Amino acid sequence: MFLSSTLTNLTIHATDGEIGKVKDLYFNDNWELRFIIVDTRKWLPGKKVLLPYHVQEEINLEEGYIKVARDKETIRDSPKAPIDDNDYIFAYQEAVLDYFGWNSYKENAVLDSDHGPVTTGNGELENKNVPPEPDLAAPESSNDNLRSMDELMTFKVHATDGKIGIMDNVILTKQGKIHYLVVNSNESYVENNLYLYHTNQVTSVDWFEKDLYIDDSVESLEQVTSLKSNEEVFRHVNHV
């Protein structure tokens, strides 16, 4: 498992070199990561790239990088989504997924001329930069309601009987499933009082007003010991 905060600013390595750093992560209403927003920095100055989360093949926190299974040319030629606007990201996500392929498993791809890359008589690809073919099981529409991880960290968290605190972090699996929310009940920022909630406890989210509601009570916090750092939270989760 990973803390989302440890993924931010990791370097992104394509198969043939560095392309930039993680700027943000986008997830859907099922608490699943869908896209990595990459700040391409010196490689493509002033631009950001939308990468499907499933193209990552290695997350190395010790060396500070995420390796993705695409080369720089494929990434550079990907659909240019105006990723500073969530409404436009929603509209562009299907085109991005179609381009990169629904997953990286070749056995799920269509290889004939109606669906796959067109070949010449000698069997060579006319376009050698065609990304992996789409999954046969791809849904008719891939559009999710996408949510920014950065924005989620500004949300207020409420129990059934009052406000608990503010979002501080999330804990997710390598496959991108968000399992836990980390909430800080102390808003002074002098000392953390961190509490863990499973995403199954979320009863509703007001994405406009930035309010998240949990099936728990403020009173119950008196019966548990708060955690003081994200490192302590992470160790606790891995021993649960």
Phi, psi and omega in degrees: 000160182225149166277135182300328181295335180282345180272332181296134180076005171295146177285140176261123178253118168283179181294341183233026174141173182284142179240346181154204182230156177294123179263319182199167176235138179245134182232166181254184184288352175266012179062044178239130176294135179245322185220150170254128174266120185251125171275110188280355168049238185289335183292308175232081187307135176077008182239160173229152184239141177260113180247131173300138183299329185290350178279352176286140180237351176203134173243115182242099182287326182297318180263357171075043179214159168241127179262131179245151187269048176216151179270171186295322181294318178299317181292318180298325183271007182290159180307134183273093179275135176285080195281007175272001181230116183302324181297321180286326176300318178304317183287329186268347190299323181294321178297321179294317179293321177299320183292312185279343184096145184290328171205179187259014182269111184300326184292345179267359186266153175273130186248001181275174188290343179283337185233330184263185180293142180284138180246159176272179182297333180270007175087001180274146179289135174291327177238101185287351183259012178296127181288171180307145184292150181296153176292137177300332184270012180301137181291160179299325176226131183259359188293123174250160165283113185265139182236139180277131176295321178301316181292324180301328182290356177259000186282145171272143183245130184238142171265186181289341183237020178147180183280134176271311183167215181235155178296141180236326184191172169225158177241129185225161179274168177299330179285354176095011178274124178277118182260322186230146171253137177253121185243134179258117181275351180254109184267009179280343182066006176279318179218137180276139166235093189261137179230145182259136174226134176286147180297340175295341180276352180286122181265327177195160178224129173261097186290336180281313181274352179064052177235133180238135187244132185244142175278079179195177180236152175296324180301326182292341180296335179291343183265356179234155179268128180288156176262152190253351180207160178293330176296319178293321177300313182297317178296322180297315181298320183285356176247357179288000000 
